[in-house]
Amino acid sequence: YQPSAPSRFLANIPESHTDSSVRRSGHRHSTASSRQSLSNMVRFPSGAPVMAPAAPAVKYTVGQRVFHAKFGEGVISEVAERRGDQELAIAFIRHGTKRLMGSLAPLEIIE
């Protein structure tokens, strides 16, 4: 690992978004201290929102009738678990079969 000189664009980052106690010299440090100083070079404010993977609020099952605003009425023909979400195969009356993710699809269950 060979550290390089800090980017000239670091000067454009507002002081409120950086850790001012970090030295910004261009000379080389030992490998261990370089990693530490580089990892502390720029700090982002804490409390910034982080998006977590969305899990479907509804657990869908094969045979359920659903309504989609664009595709209309359909019946769920397949449900597959994919990374904490559900991939749905839905046979829509007017638009054929579509594959949608349960957490992203604006579906209403028809009772």
C-alpha angles and dihedrals in degrees: 000000000000115000118214133209115289116269117266087229092068087082088065093060112097114249089238088066098050139063103249093196091072116099115236100198121140098226122109123256129196114284095256095049091043092058091048095048093044092050088053096044099101124019124190121214114270119239094049109147115260120198115231120203107275115240116204112262088212126052106221124209135198112271097029115136113228140179124221121191094229104028099036125210122001146153124240108241100173137021121192127178110235121179096322093320136085124248108208129200106204124187104214118199097229103021106041125230119339130183113223136169112244095224093051104036115095095224131161118200112233111218 
